[in-house]
């Protein structure tokens, strides 16, 4: 383990580590959304995704792809890879101020779909040219 930060639960995961490489490690999410909800976490305490070093990014995605290949066909037929950056929320049991990537097994009409995603279709709006151009400018 490299740098640690205060009482960060991901800086001292000890017996929770299931797989690791030089710069990242895999643990099970607790709490979890579904069985087999994994987290891939950099060993160094990093809060902002853009603060990762290139070797950390590579190590993280090596583990994400490893987990993804292991769970497809066993815990789900596909999976979601997700990373949230929400500095506006306080750290809690559901939000940790240590960058991490969720690897979540998925199947058609699974629990996540049945309790939330089936209702999300109303959230989607068509992207018009005006919005496209305005938002695209943020990348300039």
Secondary structure, 3 states (H helix, E strand, C coil): CCCCCCCCCCCCCHHHCCEECCCEEEEECCCCCCCCCEEEEECCCCCCHHHCCHHHHHHHHHHHHHHHHHHECCCECEEEEECCCCCCCCCCCCCCCCCEEEEEEECCCCHHHHHCHHHHHHHCCCCCHHHHHHHHHHHC
